[in-house]
């Protein structure tokens, strides 16, 4: 049950991130102003958008990895100790690969 709920949540988030990426990429494709003072503000905006773009790509990659793991028996198993990761931890951090105890070490 938790796996299906998590999968649906991740797919929804994945779609949101793809929409965000498309919007950012469309903004990058727009032409820039000829006005020097406007160009300075646009450059700053581009730097912020680039950081958001990179973070979005990283989160999307984590979602894709998690969705792939959901198809295997490995999801929810700590990569450090091999024990089951708690349901609460997986709900809070669906990308986690370690249990609470191993994450504290």
N, C-alpha and C positions, 0 to 999 in steps of 0.2 A: 504493500500500500504506500509506504513512504517513498519508494522508488518511483512509482507512477506520479505521485504528487510532485516530487522533486524534478522529474523529467519534464513535466508540463511547465513548471516554474522556470526551468532553465531554457526551454524552447521559447517561452514568452520573452525572457530577458535577451536571448540571442536575437530575436526579431527586433527588439527595441534597439539593441546595439548596432545591428545592421542598418537600421534606419538612421541612427545617429551618424554612422560612418558615411553613409550616402550624403547626408546633409553637409557634413564637414568637407567632403571631397568636392561637392558642388560649389561650396564657398571658395575653396582654393582655386577652382577653375574660373571664377569670375575675374574680370579685368580689374585693375587697380586704378585709382585716381591719378590724374596728372598733377594735381596740387601737391606740392612738397610736404606741407603740414599734414595733409590727409594721409600721405604715404607713410609718414612716421607712425601715426595711429594704426594704420592698417598693418604695418609690420609687427607692432606689438600684439595686435589681434591675431595675426598669423602664428606668432610664437605660442600664444595660449591655445589656439586651435590645434596646433601641431602636438602639444602635450596631451590635450584631450584625445586626439586621434590615436596617439601611441598607447595611452592607457586603455582606450576602448578596444584596440586591437589585442592587447594583452588579456583583457577580461574575456573577450570573445574566444581567444585561444584556450583559456582555462575552461570555459563552458564547453567547448568542443571536446576537449580532453575528458571532461567529466561525463559528458553524454556517451562518449566511446566506452568509458569505464563502466557505465551503468549497464552496458550490454554484456559485461563479463561478471564473473564471480568475485572479482577483485574489489569492486566498489564497496566501500564501507569497512574495509580491512586496513588496519594500520600498516604502513610500509616499513615501520621501524620494528614493532614488536609482534605483528601478525594477529593482534587481537581485534575484536569488533570495535569500531568507532561508534560512540553513542548516538542515538537518534537525534538527541538535542543538538549535539555538535554538528552533525550533518545538516540539520535544518538551518543552523546559524551560519555554517561555513560549508556550503555544498562542495567547494573545490578542495577541501582539506584532504590530505593523504595520511595524516597522523592522528592518533588519539590524543586526548587531552594530556595524559601523563607524558607521552613522548614529546609533545610540543613544548612542554615545560623544561625539558632537559637541555 
